[in-house]
């Protein structure tokens, strides 16, 4: 009986906490929320839109199926309150999209929504500045709770994931990658795609000299000596792996 009572109390407390979170969101119904769902699967975008719609009476929910669409929407100056970002979509893989958005829009909350719920991936997303991480397997009510918390300025990750990390080398690598500017992130990912300086310059609308300057800065920040080493590091980032950058 005591066991049942304790379990019942925990469930009751969780329900009350959820009700408070949803209530807080409903109190802000006067605010018109602007969210962007970035995922290349239309069916999942639709399901996520339906789930998010249950949080607000007044909301504008945009959708993007490619990373280029994400950047286009943001560059138009749209007032976005939150991005729900998949790690893998056309134009970006792994952590590169998060790295770019975090550098370009440092005050914009980004929640990663991914099928890859490896604790190491979740830790890295948070270390790159994500405001939360939602596994695609999460139930609708838990998903709404997570989004509500982030919109209130909190951080949400699966409660069973330990965010602690004791790998100093990994910490140093993350810190160095986080110093890349948005343009340097784009150049690094284009390098990994096999583009030459001339092609990168054309894509970015800048001179080759500017691209060379970015490449030099990237090599210095990553602590590598060649474009090849930088490309290897970028390829691992895109693959959702972790580059073991040389110690400095």
N, C-alpha and C positions, 0 to 999 in steps of 0.2 A: 504493500500500500504506500509506504514511504517512497519507494522507487517510482511508482506511478505518479505520485503527487509531485515529485521533483521534476519528472519529465513533463507533466502537465503545466507546471509553472514556467518551465523553460519555453515551451511552445506558446504559452500565453504571452510571455514577455516578448518573444519574437514577433508575434502577431501585433502587439501594441506598438513595437518599434516600427514595424512596416507601416502601420496605420498613421503613425506620426509623420513618417517620411512622405507618404502620399499626401497627407493632409497639408504638409508644408508646401508641397508642389502646387496643390490646389489653391492655397492661399495666394499664390502668385499668378492666378489666372488673369489678372489685369495685365501681366506682362506677356507679350506675344513672343513665344519661344521660336527660335530659328535653329533647326538642327540639319545636319548633313549626313546622310548615310552613304558611305563609300565602300562599295562591294560589287564585284563583277557578276554576281549571281542574281538575276532579277527576282527569282522566287524568294530568295533569302531577304533581299531588300524589301520586298512586299510584306513578308512576315514580320520583319523588324519594324517597319513603318506601322503596321497594325498594332504591335505591342507598345510602341512608343506613344502612339495616338491615345492610348488609354490613360496616359499620365496627364494630359492637358486638354482643356476645352478649346484653347486657342494656340495653334502651333503651325508653323510652316516647315515642312520636312522635305528638304531637297534630296535628290539622289544622284550619284555619280557611279558610272560603271568602269571608269578608267582613272588613273591618277592624273592624266592630263585634264580630264573634266573637273577633278577636284581643284587643281590649281587655277583653272579658268574661272570657276565659280568664286574662288577666294579673291582672285585678282580683280574681279569686277567690283570689289568693295562691299560684298554682301555682309550683312550683320549676322554672323553665325555665332550661336551660343555654345555649340558643342558639335564635334565631329565624331562619328562612329566609324572607325577605320579598320578595314581588313588589312592584314599584313601582305597578302598576296593578291594582286590585281594587275591588269595590263599597265605597263609603264613603271612598275615597282614590285620588288619582292623583298622579303625579309624585313629588316629594320630601316631600309633606306628611305621609305616614304615617311615614316615617323620622324627620322632624323631631319629630313628636309622641312617638314611642317613645323617641327618644334623650333628649328632655327629661324625659319621665316616668320612664324606667327607665335612668338613665345608666350603670349597671354591667352591664346585660344586653347580651351580644354579639349584634349583628344583622348577618347576611350578606344582602345584596341579591341575589336571583336574578331576573334579568330578560332579556327578549328584546332589550332595547335596550342594545347594547354599544358605543354611541358613547363614545369616550374622554372627552369632556366630561362626559357623564352619570356615568361611573365616577368621575371626579375629584370631582364634586360630592357624590356619595354618600359618598366617603371623607372629604371635608371636613365633612360633616354628622355624622360619627362612626360610619359603618358599619365593622365589623370585617373586611369583605371584600366582594367583588363577584364573582358567578359568572354568566357568560353561560349562558342556557338551552341553548346549542349545545355546551356543554362535555361531553366524554366522561365516562363513569361513573367511571373510575379517577382522572381528574384532579379530578373533583368531590369524590370521597372524600378525596383528598389535601388539597384546599383546606379542607374541613370539619375534617379532623384537625388541620391547622395552626392554625385559628382556635380550636379547643377547647384547644389548648396555649398559648393566649394570644398567638398571632402574628396577622399581618394577611395576607390573600391577595387579590391582584388578578391579572388576566391578565398574564403576564410581558411581553407586547409593548405594554403600555399605559404611556405616559409620564405620571406623575402630576404632573410639574412644571407650574407655571402662572405666567405673568408678567403677568397682568392685575390690577393693583392695585385697580381699581374693583370687580372681581368679588370679590376677596378681602375688601374692606370690606363688600360687600353680604352675603356669606356670614356674616361675623362678626356682622353686625347681625341677620340672620334667626336665627342660632343663639342669640341672647339671648332669643328669645320663650319664654315658659313654656308648658307643655303646654296649659293652658287658653287661652292667647292663640293658640296654633296652631289649636286647635279653633274659636275665635271667628273667626279670620281665614278659615278654610276655609268656615265657615257664611256669612260675609259674601259670599264668592265664589259661594255657592249661591243668593244672593238673599234670604236670610232677614233679617227685620227684628229689631231689638233684642228685641222682645217674644217673637218666635218662638225666638230664640237662648236667651233666659232660660228659656223653657219646656223646651227641649231639654236644657239643662245643669242645670236645677233650681236656678237662682239668680235674684236680683232683676234688674230692668232696670238699676238703678243700678250693679250689679256689671258687667253687660255693657258699659255706657257707659264704666266705668273701664278695662275691658280694651281697648276700642276706642281710647280716648285713649292708652293705653300702647303699643298697636300702632303708631299713627300716629307717635308720638314715636320709637319704636325703628326704624321703617322710614324715618324722615326724610321723610314725606309729609304733606300738609296736609289731605287729605280721605279719606273712606271710599272714594270712587270710585278714587282712586289706589291705595289699599291693596287694593281688590278686583282691580284690573288686575294688581298684583304677585302676588296670590294665584292668579289665573287662570293666569298664566304658570308659576308653580311647579307647579300641578296638571297643566299640559299638558307638563311636563318641559322647559319652556323656562327662560330666565333673565331675571328682571326687572332692568332697568337702573335701580337706585334712585338718586335724586339724591345728589350728593356732599354731605358734611357737613363 
